[in-house]
Amino acid sequence: MCYKQAIWAYELLDSARVDGASVAEALKSVGLVASVKRITGPKGYTDFVKVTVPGKNGRAVGGSAPTLGVIGRLGGIGARPERVGLVSDGDGAVTALTVALKLGTMKLNNDDLEGDVIVATHICPNAPTQPHDPVPFMGSPVDVATMNMHEVDPAMDAVLSIDTTKGNRILNHRGFAISPTVKEGYILRVSEDLLNIMQWTTGKLPVVLPITMQDITPYGNDIYHLNSIMQPATATDAPVVGVAITAESAVPGCATGASHLVDIECAARFCVEVAKAFGAGQCKFYSEAEFERLVRLYGDMKVLQTLGRA
């Protein structure tokens, strides 16, 4: 269970004074050393936080086990001064931090994973908002390309991208959902291994987030995106799966009081179980043979990771 860590992460981030340094201090208390980098944009600043949880056979110690990336996607954790408190959009950061705190606690208790896990997110308690249909989105002091630069690590062999995905009428389910795997411009079949882990951790039938070609293209091309959950897929050739924190109704990203501890804990526990299995070679995000056949038959789709040919 991750309830203790989820409460810890939520209370830490639900503050007008929180910054990357205070998050790094919390991670230090469970034996993890995080890097913090403040980036200033035209609408303020945010602190990028990244931490590696070394596995017993991970590359951090010279091993060969694969590395999982866990990215908490968001515009900001707060919309001050317009809104007081943690916003719905902050659930990605809360979940990612919950994962890091849980993995650090496990390591202190000698429960080491096989492979490394890299957890990354950013901390911005004063983000702007922006219009979006059907409900307003959170903006960010920096653009998505900058987020990808600081959150997507070349060492990540696969990526779980966690993002609040409540501002739509596409998926009417409270809890979390996973997306199909996206790799190099291809939307691939949903991973059976991830579906298994999802139903084992939730005790329910798995829920899949529908995504479109538009969603896997970079922001900035004037094309509609459901949200930024799949944006890491534009910055890596590693397979990326979205972990969407969802709701039955459309909830604005800038809404406060809209986070649900049970949903955050469940999504974090799913990520922890994926990390265990992936590092041990027991969880595949996609079929390598099928992907190679797709490329042979239909060609390279990497253009979808760019702003296009115009």
Summary of the structure (lengths in Angstrom):
residues: 310
radius of gyration: 17.8
end to end distance: 48.9
largest distance: 53.9
contacts: 1158
relative contact order: 0.18
helix: 34%
strand: 21%
